[in-house]
């Protein structure tokens, strides 16, 4: 009965308590809000959130905004084949992704 009270509850951990990551790694929350740009300099939008697809791949959910090519939502697998660079300092993700897809 006690456990039922916590079902569906959000669990929060202060960022200061998160383990330090290795070079080139980042937490999902750090990706949120980053601008996503293709290798041909097309702005697709901003990372809205990251989700687990269940197939072992995480997926970037990108929402188009006023600065992007359109207002579409795109799902880009978070794998090396498509996500070429994540720059947290500059605030961008470079992807090898066809804007028409």
Number of C-alpha atoms within 10 A of each C-alpha: 5 6 6 8 8 10 8 7 8 6 6 6 7 6 7 7 7 9 7 10 9 7 6 8 9 13 11 13 11 12 22 17 16 21 25 27 21 18 14 12 10 17 22 27 25 26 26 18 17 20 15 12 11 8 6 7 12 17 18 25 19 24 21 20 16 8 13 17 14 14 14 14 16 19 16 19 20 18 13 10 10 16 18 14 15 19 13 12 7 9 15 19 20 21 26 16 18 12 15 6 7
